[in-house]
Each structure stands twice: as C-alpha cells, then as structure tokens.
C-alpha cells in the first residue's frame, strides 16, 4: 500500500491520457476532481492486487458517455457516493472493500480516485482494459465471464437506475440509451466481483504504469527539442507517422463520438497521408492503402513539440502530431478478445495483425 500525492495524480492522469488512445474523457477535468478530493477527504490509498483478500467485494467505478459531452457537462460530485451507496445496499454482501478503474483513460483513470477518497476505501492498482474502449462489455472482466450487472447508473440531477440484464451486451445497449436520456454523460458502478475474480481477470499495475508514462512525458515535455524515443521505450511503442492535421470529421450519435482525422505527412513522412478512424477511441490508422495499426492495439497521438497526449475531441486543423502504436495486453489477443474488440466488431473488414508485425513492412 502507498498513498498518492498530487504529483502522482498529475502523472497518472497524463499517462492514462496516452493509454486512453484518444478517448476516456478529458484528463484535465478528471484530474481536477481527484485533486479536489484529496484536499477535501485526505490521502488516497492505492494497493497492489496481491493485497486484496480473495473474498473481498470489489466494485469498479467509471463515467459513461461521449467524451465531448464531459467537457461541458461536468459532474457535481454527489453522483459517485450515491451510486456506491445504492449498489452496496442492493448487493447486501457487506461493505465494499475497494474500487478499481474500468479502463486506463483520461477521466476514467481519475473517477475511482474520487470514489476512493469519498468512500474512504483503497483503489486497486489494476483495470479491465489496459487502455480505453467505447463499450461496457469491452473489458477483460467480460472475457472471464464476470457479469456487468447489477449495475447502477446515475446523473448529476439525482436520477438513479439499477439494471439487471441477461448479458453484458444488453447492459451496454440499455445503459447507453439511458446515458443519452440523462444528457450524454453519467456515473456508473459495474462488474462487481470478488478479490479472487479480480486477480484472474484484471490487467495488473496499470496505475503504476500510467504514472511511469506520465512522469516520462512530463520530463521530456520540459526539454526543448526532446525526442520521442524515451517515451517509446517506456511504453514499448512504435512511431507510425508524423504529420499536420488537415481535416477532422466528427459527430456525436448514440452516445459516442464518431469521426475521422486526416493528416498530411511532414518531415520523414512528407508526401504521405494518414487517416485515423475513431469511436471515442482511435480504432484504425491507415497510411494510403496500408494499415499501420488496428484495435485492440493502442493508436495514440501526441503533440509534436510537447509530446503531450491528444484526445479525439482535441484534434484540430493545423496541429502537428506524432502517431504511435503500442501493443495491447495479451488478454486481448485471444480469440474471444479479438471477437470482442477486434476491427470487425467495429465494422471494418480487416484482420487483426499485431502492431509489431505491421510495422515491419513500414518504410
């Protein structure tokens, strides 16, 4: 166990913004909420997964909705405690031992910190994605057969919904419709499980990993003319493209941000063009007719000068970026993992090939 200080939270937010692959909500908003929680409730304890008793009750916490909505529809803070109290009472399994992130992404790396501070419980150093994905069933908990419901969904007005669905996909469909009705962004508690289930199903040490990435980005962003090499070494990533954004097509529908970013190459990529398709998170990176990377591998954009991560809602004309690819956790490279989050699930007639294999043929 260790306690998170303000610098730790700053670094986790920054690292998780990169791992969020463009989605997961604005990390700045989540960071402010977490920092305010520390000032109001005191230090936040983070524990390793091995410190969790097998019979402990664990409840992940997150925001759900379109990231662009979260910029204007900021939580008021009461949602988090309300949702936890409702699920704890409904489950009747005793006190919740700890919370955990559902994903590594902007606001959703921070929400569990706020919950932990308010409820005075620890947060476990793991998550269910190792990155961010747009739908509720896209978690490693689902791969291990853990059910998403009973699930609590609530908004800043005080509305509360309690779902019990026949499958995790139905949980996604119904909760998404409720999210749209509640204004496009809500707070949820989902995938309650035992400590034993958490140890088998989660991706370990994700917050420590996010913190290490964030610290690296912070350090290189302070040095003029820094190379991206150090960041690639920390995240085992590959540089895919350098360019200037020339067009962004974006729309919010069905509770998601859908869009395409078009980038003209610069420097060693001059004369080439990159297209990135996203649904909250970046899904496909294509240079001309060549696929450079696809889900479930991570496709991340950083600012060419500062190396700071760029979310999909922050993609703007004229911005110069570096696109990098990072191998996903091995849990996603199983047949069920590819079926759940591979390119074909999102409607692309593309075979999943690991990014490290794809970059071998990139000139």
URZIKA-V168445 format. One record per residue. N is the residue number from 1. RES is the residue in three letters. PSI is psi in whole degrees, -180 to 180 (* if undefined). Layout:
n;res;psi
N;RES;PSI
N;RES;PSI
//
This chain:
n;res;psi
1;UNK;142
2;UNK;164
3;UNK;141
4;UNK;130
5;UNK;-179
6;UNK;-38
7;UNK;-37
8;UNK;-44
9;UNK;-41
10;UNK;-46
11;UNK;-40
12;UNK;-43
13;UNK;-41
14;UNK;-46
15;UNK;-40
16;UNK;-30
17;UNK;-36
18;UNK;-49
19;UNK;-20
20;UNK;-6
21;UNK;39
22;UNK;-15
23;UNK;-162
24;UNK;2
25;UNK;164
26;UNK;117
27;UNK;-26
28;UNK;-44
29;UNK;-47
30;UNK;-39
31;UNK;-43
32;UNK;-40
33;UNK;-42
34;UNK;-41
35;UNK;-39
36;UNK;-36
37;UNK;-40
38;UNK;-43
39;UNK;-35
40;UNK;-40
41;UNK;-12
42;UNK;-178
43;UNK;153
44;UNK;128
45;UNK;132
46;UNK;132
47;UNK;154
48;UNK;160
49;UNK;-27
50;UNK;-14
51;UNK;-2
52;UNK;124
53;UNK;145
54;UNK;-32
55;UNK;8
56;UNK;148
57;UNK;120
58;UNK;133
59;UNK;111
60;UNK;152
61;UNK;146
62;UNK;167
63;UNK;151
64;UNK;138
65;UNK;-175
66;UNK;129
67;UNK;-35
68;UNK;-31
69;UNK;-37
70;UNK;-21
71;UNK;-36
72;UNK;-27
73;UNK;79
74;UNK;136
75;UNK;150
76;UNK;-6
77;UNK;-27
78;UNK;-23
79;UNK;-38
80;UNK;-49
81;UNK;-41
82;UNK;-47
83;UNK;-41
84;UNK;-41
85;UNK;-37
86;UNK;-47
87;UNK;-37
88;UNK;-43
89;UNK;-42
90;UNK;-42
91;UNK;-33
92;UNK;42
93;UNK;22
94;UNK;-172
95;UNK;141
96;UNK;128
97;UNK;-41
98;UNK;163
99;UNK;173
100;UNK;149
101;UNK;146
102;UNK;-24
103;UNK;166
104;UNK;96
105;UNK;143
106;UNK;-102
107;UNK;-31
108;UNK;-4
109;UNK;-18
110;UNK;-35
111;UNK;-47
112;UNK;-27
113;UNK;-43
114;UNK;-42
115;UNK;-46
116;UNK;-41
117;UNK;-47
118;UNK;-43
119;UNK;-5
120;UNK;50
121;UNK;161
122;UNK;165
123;UNK;139
124;UNK;139
125;UNK;72
126;UNK;174
127;UNK;-174
128;UNK;13
129;UNK;-40
130;UNK;8
131;UNK;-156
132;UNK;145
133;UNK;159
134;UNK;-17
135;UNK;154
136;UNK;-32
137;UNK;-3
138;UNK;59
139;UNK;155
140;UNK;-21
141;UNK;-41
142;UNK;-40
143;UNK;-29
144;UNK;9
145;UNK;11
146;UNK;137
147;UNK;143
148;UNK;-29
149;UNK;160
150;UNK;140
151;UNK;137
152;UNK;136
153;UNK;131
154;UNK;159
155;UNK;-179
156;UNK;-14
157;UNK;-19
158;UNK;-2
159;UNK;141
160;UNK;133
161;UNK;142
162;UNK;116
163;UNK;142
164;UNK;101
165;UNK;166
166;UNK;-14
167;UNK;165
168;UNK;-31
169;UNK;-38
170;UNK;-35
171;UNK;-44
172;UNK;-48
173;UNK;-46
174;UNK;-44
175;UNK;-34
176;UNK;-42
177;UNK;-40
178;UNK;-38
179;UNK;-44
180;UNK;-44
181;UNK;-31
182;UNK;8
183;UNK;5
184;UNK;-5
185;UNK;130
186;UNK;171
187;UNK;138
188;UNK;152
189;UNK;134
190;UNK;159
191;UNK;49
192;UNK;145
193;UNK;171
194;UNK;165
195;UNK;-37
196;UNK;-43
197;UNK;-39
198;UNK;-43
199;UNK;-33
200;UNK;-33
201;UNK;-19
202;UNK;167
203;UNK;118
204;UNK;154
205;UNK;29
206;UNK;-33
207;UNK;-37
208;UNK;-41
209;UNK;-45
210;UNK;-41
211;UNK;-41
212;UNK;-42
213;UNK;-46
214;UNK;-41
215;UNK;-41
216;UNK;-45
217;UNK;-43
218;UNK;-43
219;UNK;-45
220;UNK;-25
221;UNK;-19
222;UNK;-4
223;UNK;117
224;UNK;134
225;UNK;22
226;UNK;150
227;UNK;153
228;UNK;-4
229;UNK;-44
230;UNK;-40
231;UNK;-43
232;UNK;-36
233;UNK;-41
234;UNK;-39
235;UNK;8
236;UNK;41
237;UNK;178
238;UNK;136
239;UNK;126
240;UNK;-34
241;UNK;151
242;UNK;131
243;UNK;-177
244;UNK;130
245;UNK;126
246;UNK;-14
247;UNK;142
248;UNK;119
249;UNK;122
250;UNK;137
251;UNK;150
252;UNK;121
253;UNK;147
254;UNK;26
255;UNK;11
256;UNK;158
257;UNK;117
258;UNK;146
259;UNK;177
260;UNK;133
261;UNK;133
262;UNK;131
263;UNK;130
264;UNK;135
265;UNK;148
266;UNK;170
267;UNK;-123
268;UNK;-9
269;UNK;11
270;UNK;136
271;UNK;-7
272;UNK;164
273;UNK;141
274;UNK;141
275;UNK;130
276;UNK;123
277;UNK;139
278;UNK;153
279;UNK;91
280;UNK;-61
281;UNK;157
282;UNK;130
283;UNK;-45
284;UNK;134
285;UNK;121
286;UNK;122
287;UNK;108
288;UNK;-122
289;UNK;6
290;UNK;127
291;UNK;124
292;UNK;-33
293;UNK;152
294;UNK;164
295;UNK;148
296;UNK;1
297;UNK;158
298;UNK;130
299;UNK;114
300;UNK;142
301;UNK;135
302;UNK;154
303;UNK;135
304;UNK;-35
305;UNK;-48
306;UNK;-18
307;UNK;12
308;UNK;141
309;UNK;149
310;UNK;121
311;UNK;164
312;UNK;-32
313;UNK;-14
314;UNK;4
315;UNK;122
316;UNK;152
317;UNK;135
318;UNK;-14
319;UNK;135
320;UNK;129
321;UNK;162
322;UNK;130
323;UNK;128
324;UNK;155
325;UNK;137
326;UNK;131
327;UNK;139
328;UNK;171
329;UNK;148
330;UNK;-22
331;UNK;-30
332;UNK;-12
333;UNK;10
334;UNK;168
335;UNK;-41
336;UNK;-34
337;UNK;-46
338;UNK;-38
339;UNK;-35
340;UNK;-38
341;UNK;14
342;UNK;172
343;UNK;-38
344;UNK;-29
345;UNK;-35
346;UNK;6
347;UNK;12
348;UNK;128
349;UNK;67
350;UNK;136
351;UNK;144
352;UNK;125
353;UNK;127
354;UNK;143
355;UNK;-34
356;UNK;-25
357;UNK;-41
358;UNK;-38
359;UNK;-15
360;UNK;-32
361;UNK;6
362;UNK;127
363;UNK;*
//
